[in-house]
């Protein structure tokens, strides 16, 4: 099965691909603005704890489950215990939900990249001469244009996935990930040399524990945990699929450690690029999703002659990050559907499955485009939420991803203890087994149960007094 679907040629190719699906808009877009809205360094401390007790153990579980069974999420869970196959369905639904808004944001990134390149040469399609907020609003409210860029981003993603593991995903990520870190470091150096940049660094690394008062810690913990799942792509089926393509001799334990470390480094570097820049211009650090586009574009414009150059570098790295993650998410869904076809005795038909997921993603993305990222009050949204972006984000990142992690921890920590030990030991000494077992059995389930409760309540009870009091 793994040969017919493809496999990674090298450990470096696998590692860069797994890092690629981890490092995306969750790091460059999500992490800085969520950090800004949740106490800066306090959020960072809680996030790091989550990365240790949830991120690493679940990464071991997802990669080992994929490599042991050589299947994507649904059939991998079925092989472990048929009663848990439903969790594979949950994880396969996640890419469908996330891609619906992810590709819209990827299209915006592509538009900003082109605009900044245009500004370098004084082209008419640039941002120059138009305020950053005006440029952003004109683009997201122009549905045909935003849909076009969304379709381009989605089409590029589909093409790489269509090319398969070796010729598409591994080839792109092996070049794209090292390039991303180079561009990120260049951007950090420039932003940290701006006037008043030290205030931004202080915001990142000096804790403000006042955000934890009056029950606010529930919100910070839930936000940090859901951000971790989104950032590393846990519970999305992508890492189980990548694990199924992984070579048996590659050190699974070591790779499971490297992936969250590199992901966290990328998130911190993104914060060190964003916050010194926004503080240098006196912009609010809790600017929400527009922080990446409106606020930072304002900063690049203030740099005068070199602003367009650094803007181009920054949005190029954001494009690489978002593109590599969208590839991984799409592959998670495609791999599960190929397993389903193979189980029924049919050809895996990667082109046809890719086309199917592309079309379904385009339908969901259309809703996000028509909603203007929440800026269209006349466009209906379910659950009383303020945007279709939040509908897809909260359903996928907020509920299904931590729920999937909770169910996996129950499976591996209580129902099938020791099921993956032989798989991890096939390529490493598995020295972290006692810690991983403890996290699967106790720490992880407790934390993830709290997160699932808080996030699900935000769907149903967001306007009630007790929920608002709980969130501080």
BELUR-V912928 format. One line per field, one symbol per residue. burial: # if it has 16 or more other ideal C-beta (glycine too) atoms within 10 Angstrom, else .. A space follows every 10 residues. Layout:
burial: ???
This chain:
burial: .#..####.. #.######## ########## ########## ########## #.######## ########## ########## ...##.##.# ########## ########## ########## .....###.. .#..###.## .....##.## #.##.###.# #####..### ####.##..# #.##..##.# ##.#..#..# #.##...... ##...##### ########## ########## #######..# ###.###.## .###.##### ########## ..#.#.#.## ########## #.#...#### ########## ########## ########## .#.....#.# ..##..##.. ##.######. ####.#.... #...#.#### ########## ########## ###.....## ..##.###.# .##..##.## #.###.##.# ##.######. .........# #.
